[in-house]
Amino acid sequence: MQLTRFTDIGLRVLMRLAAGSGDRTHTSCGLAEELAVPHTHVAKVVSRLSEIGVVHARRGRGGGLSITALGRTAGVGWVTRELEGAGPVVDCDGGAGPAGRPCPLRADCRLRGALARAQQAFFESLDALTVADLAEDSAALLLYPAFPAATDSRAERARADATVTGRDRSPTAENRNPR
């Protein structure tokens, strides 16, 4: 079974939000950059994640995105169902077929039932995992080695950025902006 890009981005957003400490917020632009996906896609996904209660989105100064308690403990299968929708793997009744006609084989076809069972098994295997399981410390380091942890100091993040980009932005005496 192949997930839609929408669900793929949704799961990656949740993993990224869960990988950090709970006190840090992210922006949709920042997540889009980190995940290398278009901002418009992330904005749509975040809107849906907020609707189902796994992400808290706050606007304005001090705002941002954070994962909720439900988001950390949510089963990956449940999240996937919420993002994918409850539709069957194949649409035997029309709609997606040529000219929107029902499949002529649907009356005696075993494929539809087999695919429905396979889809159910797929979701059940994902139900055994939570978002927090996917974002454990070791997984977070493997997934996002170029991005500093949420608990790093500003100077540590600048040094990490310098390592990734080759530019030193650390707040040293030479480049600090006096006020």
VOKOL-130323 format. One record per residue (C-alpha): residue number from 1; residue in one letter; x negated, y negated, z negated. Coordinates in nm, 2 decimals, always signed. Layout:
<r nr="NUM" rest="a" u="X" v="Y" w="Z"/>
...
This chain:
<r nr="1" rest="m" u="+0.00" v="+0.00" w="+0.00"/>
<r nr="2" rest="q" u="-0.13" v="-0.34" w="+0.09"/>
<r nr="3" rest="l" u="-0.06" v="-0.64" w="-0.13"/>
<r nr="4" rest="t" u="+0.04" v="-0.97" w="+0.02"/>
<r nr="5" rest="r" u="-0.22" v="-1.25" w="+0.01"/>
<r nr="6" rest="f" u="+0.02" v="-1.43" w="-0.23"/>
<r nr="7" rest="t" u="-0.01" v="-1.15" w="-0.49"/>
<r nr="8" rest="d" u="-0.38" v="-1.11" w="-0.44"/>
<r nr="9" rest="i" u="-0.43" v="-1.48" w="-0.52"/>
<r nr="10" rest="g" u="-0.19" v="-1.46" w="-0.81"/>
<r nr="11" rest="l" u="-0.38" v="-1.17" w="-0.97"/>
<r nr="12" rest="r" u="-0.71" v="-1.35" w="-0.92"/>
<r nr="13" rest="v" u="-0.58" v="-1.67" w="-1.07"/>
<r nr="14" rest="l" u="-0.46" v="-1.47" w="-1.37"/>
<r nr="15" rest="m" u="-0.79" v="-1.29" w="-1.41"/>
<r nr="16" rest="r" u="-0.98" v="-1.62" w="-1.39"/>
<r nr="17" rest="l" u="-0.76" v="-1.79" w="-1.64"/>
<r nr="18" rest="a" u="-0.78" v="-1.49" w="-1.88"/>
<r nr="19" rest="a" u="-1.16" v="-1.47" w="-1.84"/>
<r nr="20" rest="g" u="-1.22" v="-1.79" w="-2.03"/>
<r nr="21" rest="s" u="-1.14" v="-1.89" w="-2.38"/>
<r nr="22" rest="g" u="-0.79" v="-2.00" w="-2.46"/>
<r nr="23" rest="d" u="-0.88" v="-2.37" w="-2.52"/>
<r nr="24" rest="r" u="-1.00" v="-2.45" w="-2.17"/>
<r nr="25" rest="t" u="-0.76" v="-2.56" w="-1.90"/>
<r nr="26" rest="h" u="-0.82" v="-2.53" w="-1.53"/>
<r nr="27" rest="t" u="-0.69" v="-2.73" w="-1.23"/>
<r nr="28" rest="s" u="-0.54" v="-2.57" w="-0.92"/>
<r nr="29" rest="c" u="-0.80" v="-2.75" w="-0.71"/>
<r nr="30" rest="g" u="-1.08" v="-2.61" w="-0.93"/>
<r nr="31" rest="l" u="-0.93" v="-2.26" w="-0.91"/>
<r nr="32" rest="a" u="-0.89" v="-2.29" w="-0.53"/>
<r nr="33" rest="e" u="-1.26" v="-2.38" w="-0.50"/>
<r nr="34" rest="e" u="-1.38" v="-2.10" w="-0.74"/>
<r nr="35" rest="l" u="-1.17" v="-1.84" w="-0.56"/>
<r nr="36" rest="a" u="-1.25" v="-1.97" w="-0.21"/>
<r nr="37" rest="v" u="-0.88" v="-2.00" w="-0.11"/>
<r nr="38" rest="p" u="-0.68" v="-2.30" w="+0.02"/>
<r nr="39" rest="h" u="-0.55" v="-2.53" w="-0.25"/>
<r nr="40" rest="t" u="-0.20" v="-2.52" w="-0.11"/>
<r nr="41" rest="h" u="-0.19" v="-2.14" w="-0.16"/>
<r nr="42" rest="v" u="-0.30" v="-2.17" w="-0.52"/>
<r nr="43" rest="a" u="-0.05" v="-2.44" w="-0.59"/>
<r nr="44" rest="k" u="+0.24" v="-2.21" w="-0.46"/>
<r nr="45" rest="v" u="+0.11" v="-1.92" w="-0.65"/>
<r nr="46" rest="v" u="+0.07" v="-2.12" w="-0.97"/>
<r nr="47" rest="s" u="+0.42" v="-2.25" w="-0.94"/>
<r nr="48" rest="r" u="+0.55" v="-1.89" w="-0.93"/>
<r nr="49" rest="l" u="+0.33" v="-1.77" w="-1.21"/>
<r nr="50" rest="s" u="+0.46" v="-2.06" w="-1.42"/>
<r nr="51" rest="e" u="+0.82" v="-1.96" w="-1.33"/>
<r nr="52" rest="i" u="+0.77" v="-1.61" w="-1.46"/>
<r nr="53" rest="g" u="+0.60" v="-1.74" w="-1.78"/>
<r nr="54" rest="v" u="+0.25" v="-1.61" w="-1.74"/>
<r nr="55" rest="v" u="+0.08" v="-1.95" w="-1.68"/>
<r nr="56" rest="h" u="+0.14" v="-2.28" w="-1.86"/>
<r nr="57" rest="a" u="+0.11" v="-2.58" w="-1.63"/>
<r nr="58" rest="r" u="+0.09" v="-2.93" w="-1.79"/>
<r nr="59" rest="r" u="+0.07" v="-3.25" w="-1.58"/>
<r nr="60" rest="g" u="-0.11" v="-3.57" w="-1.65"/>
<r nr="61" rest="r" u="-0.41" v="-3.66" w="-1.86"/>
<r nr="62" rest="g" u="-0.52" v="-3.36" w="-2.06"/>
<r nr="63" rest="g" u="-0.31" v="-3.14" w="-1.84"/>
<r nr="64" rest="g" u="-0.41" v="-2.83" w="-1.65"/>
<r nr="65" rest="l" u="-0.34" v="-2.46" w="-1.62"/>
<r nr="66" rest="s" u="-0.38" v="-2.21" w="-1.89"/>
<r nr="67" rest="i" u="-0.27" v="-1.85" w="-1.94"/>
<r nr="68" rest="t" u="+0.01" v="-1.78" w="-2.18"/>
<r nr="69" rest="a" u="+0.02" v="-1.50" w="-2.44"/>
<r nr="70" rest="l" u="+0.26" v="-1.31" w="-2.21"/>
<r nr="71" rest="g" u="+0.01" v="-1.36" w="-1.93"/>
<r nr="72" rest="r" u="-0.27" v="-1.19" w="-2.12"/>
<r nr="73" rest="t" u="-0.06" v="-0.90" w="-2.22"/>
<r nr="74" rest="a" u="+0.15" v="-0.86" w="-1.90"/>
<r nr="75" rest="g" u="+0.11" v="-0.53" w="-1.72"/>
<r nr="76" rest="v" u="-0.05" v="-0.57" w="-1.38"/>
<r nr="77" rest="g" u="+0.23" v="-0.36" w="-1.23"/>
<r nr="78" rest="w" u="+0.50" v="-0.60" w="-1.36"/>
<r nr="79" rest="v" u="+0.31" v="-0.90" w="-1.24"/>
<r nr="80" rest="t" u="+0.27" v="-0.74" w="-0.90"/>
<r nr="81" rest="r" u="+0.64" v="-0.65" w="-0.88"/>
<r nr="82" rest="e" u="+0.73" v="-1.01" w="-0.97"/>
<r nr="83" rest="l" u="+0.50" v="-1.16" w="-0.70"/>
<r nr="84" rest="e" u="+0.57" v="-0.90" w="-0.43"/>
<r nr="85" rest="g" u="+0.94" v="-0.87" w="-0.48"/>
<r nr="86" rest="a" u="+1.15" v="-0.56" w="-0.52"/>
<r nr="87" rest="g" u="+1.18" v="-0.48" w="-0.15"/>
<r nr="88" rest="p" u="+1.10" v="-0.14" w="+0.00"/>
<r nr="89" rest="v" u="+0.77" v="-0.07" w="+0.18"/>
<r nr="90" rest="v" u="+0.95" v="-0.04" w="+0.51"/>
<r nr="91" rest="d" u="+1.27" v="-0.20" w="+0.62"/>
<r nr="92" rest="c" u="+1.48" v="+0.07" w="+0.77"/>
<r nr="93" rest="d" u="+1.80" v="-0.13" w="+0.77"/>
<r nr="94" rest="g" u="+1.68" v="-0.39" w="+1.03"/>
<r nr="95" rest="g" u="+1.57" v="-0.74" w="+0.96"/>
<r nr="96" rest="a" u="+1.20" v="-0.67" w="+1.03"/>
<r nr="97" rest="g" u="+1.25" v="-0.45" w="+1.34"/>
<r nr="98" rest="p" u="+1.28" v="-0.55" w="+1.70"/>
<r nr="99" rest="a" u="+1.60" v="-0.76" w="+1.74"/>
<r nr="100" rest="g" u="+1.68" v="-0.69" w="+1.37"/>
<r nr="101" rest="r" u="+1.84" v="-0.35" w="+1.44"/>
<r nr="102" rest="p" u="+1.84" v="-0.06" w="+1.19"/>
<r nr="103" rest="c" u="+1.60" v="+0.22" w="+1.26"/>
<r nr="104" rest="p" u="+1.77" v="+0.50" w="+1.46"/>
<r nr="105" rest="l" u="+1.59" v="+0.76" w="+1.25"/>
<r nr="106" rest="r" u="+1.70" v="+0.65" w="+0.91"/>
<r nr="107" rest="a" u="+1.99" v="+0.90" w="+0.87"/>
<r nr="108" rest="d" u="+1.76" v="+1.21" w="+0.86"/>
<r nr="109" rest="c" u="+1.42" v="+1.05" w="+0.78"/>
<r nr="110" rest="r" u="+1.21" v="+1.17" w="+0.49"/>
<r nr="111" rest="l" u="+0.96" v="+0.89" w="+0.53"/>
<r nr="112" rest="r" u="+1.17" v="+0.63" w="+0.35"/>
<r nr="113" rest="g" u="+1.20" v="+0.84" w="+0.03"/>
<r nr="114" rest="a" u="+0.83" v="+0.94" w="+0.04"/>
<r nr="115" rest="l" u="+0.72" v="+0.58" w="+0.07"/>
<r nr="116" rest="a" u="+0.95" v="+0.47" w="-0.21"/>
<r nr="117" rest="r" u="+0.80" v="+0.74" w="-0.44"/>
<r nr="118" rest="a" u="+0.45" v="+0.63" w="-0.33"/>
<r nr="119" rest="q" u="+0.54" v="+0.27" w="-0.41"/>
<r nr="120" rest="q" u="+0.67" v="+0.36" w="-0.75"/>
<r nr="121" rest="a" u="+0.36" v="+0.56" w="-0.83"/>
<r nr="122" rest="f" u="+0.15" v="+0.27" w="-0.72"/>
<r nr="123" rest="f" u="+0.32" v="+0.03" w="-0.95"/>
<r nr="124" rest="e" u="+0.32" v="+0.28" w="-1.24"/>
<r nr="125" rest="s" u="-0.06" v="+0.32" w="-1.21"/>
<r nr="126" rest="l" u="-0.09" v="-0.06" w="-1.23"/>
<r nr="127" rest="d" u="+0.14" v="-0.07" w="-1.54"/>
<r nr="128" rest="a" u="-0.13" v="+0.10" w="-1.74"/>
<r nr="129" rest="l" u="-0.35" v="-0.21" w="-1.71"/>
<r nr="130" rest="t" u="-0.29" v="-0.56" w="-1.86"/>
<r nr="131" rest="v" u="-0.43" v="-0.88" w="-1.72"/>
<r nr="132" rest="a" u="-0.66" v="-0.89" w="-2.03"/>
<r nr="133" rest="d" u="-0.80" v="-0.55" w="-1.94"/>
<r nr="134" rest="l" u="-0.89" v="-0.69" w="-1.60"/>
<r nr="135" rest="a" u="-1.06" v="-0.99" w="-1.74"/>
<r nr="136" rest="e" u="-1.28" v="-0.83" w="-2.01"/>
<r nr="137" rest="d" u="-1.61" v="-1.01" w="-2.07"/>
<r nr="138" rest="s" u="-1.81" v="-0.76" w="-1.85"/>
<r nr="139" rest="a" u="-1.56" v="-0.79" w="-1.56"/>
<r nr="140" rest="a" u="-1.55" v="-1.16" w="-1.59"/>
<r nr="141" rest="l" u="-1.93" v="-1.18" w="-1.56"/>
<r nr="142" rest="l" u="-1.92" v="-0.96" w="-1.25"/>
<r nr="143" rest="l" u="-1.64" v="-1.15" w="-1.09"/>
<r nr="144" rest="y" u="-1.76" v="-1.50" w="-1.16"/>
<r nr="145" rest="p" u="-2.14" v="-1.50" w="-1.22"/>
<r nr="146" rest="a" u="-2.17" v="-1.84" w="-1.05"/>
<r nr="147" rest="f" u="-1.92" v="-2.01" w="-1.28"/>
<r nr="148" rest="p" u="-2.01" v="-2.09" w="-1.64"/>
<r nr="149" rest="a" u="-1.81" v="-1.96" w="-1.93"/>
<r nr="150" rest="a" u="-1.55" v="-2.18" w="-2.08"/>
<r nr="151" rest="t" u="-1.75" v="-2.20" w="-2.41"/>
<r nr="152" rest="d" u="-2.07" v="-2.34" w="-2.25"/>
<r nr="153" rest="s" u="-2.18" v="-2.69" w="-2.33"/>
<r nr="154" rest="r" u="-2.18" v="-2.96" w="-2.07"/>
<r nr="155" rest="a" u="-2.56" v="-2.94" w="-2.04"/>
<r nr="156" rest="e" u="-2.54" v="-2.56" w="-2.00"/>
<r nr="157" rest="r" u="-2.28" v="-2.60" w="-1.73"/>
<r nr="158" rest="a" u="-2.50" v="-2.86" w="-1.55"/>
<r nr="159" rest="r" u="-2.80" v="-2.62" w="-1.56"/>
<r nr="160" rest="a" u="-2.58" v="-2.34" w="-1.43"/>
<r nr="161" rest="d" u="-2.46" v="-2.57" w="-1.15"/>
<r nr="162" rest="a" u="-2.82" v="-2.66" w="-1.07"/>
<r nr="163" rest="t" u="-2.90" v="-2.29" w="-1.04"/>
<r nr="164" rest="v" u="-2.61" v="-2.24" w="-0.79"/>
<r nr="165" rest="t" u="-2.64" v="-2.55" w="-0.59"/>
<r nr="166" rest="g" u="-3.01" v="-2.63" w="-0.62"/>
<r nr="167" rest="r" u="-2.93" v="-2.98" w="-0.76"/>
<r nr="168" rest="d" u="-3.01" v="-3.06" w="-1.13"/>
<r nr="169" rest="r" u="-2.72" v="-3.25" w="-1.28"/>
<r nr="170" rest="s" u="-2.82" v="-3.19" w="-1.65"/>
<r nr="171" rest="p" u="-2.77" v="-3.49" w="-1.88"/>
<r nr="172" rest="t" u="-3.14" v="-3.57" w="-1.93"/>
<r nr="173" rest="a" u="-3.29" v="-3.91" w="-2.01"/>
<r nr="174" rest="e" u="-3.39" v="-3.97" w="-1.64"/>
<r nr="175" rest="n" u="-3.05" v="-3.93" w="-1.50"/>
<r nr="176" rest="r" u="-2.82" v="-4.03" w="-1.78"/>
<r nr="177" rest="n" u="-2.60" v="-4.33" w="-1.70"/>
<r nr="178" rest="p" u="-2.64" v="-4.58" w="-1.99"/>
<r nr="179" rest="r" u="-2.33" v="-4.78" w="-2.09"/>
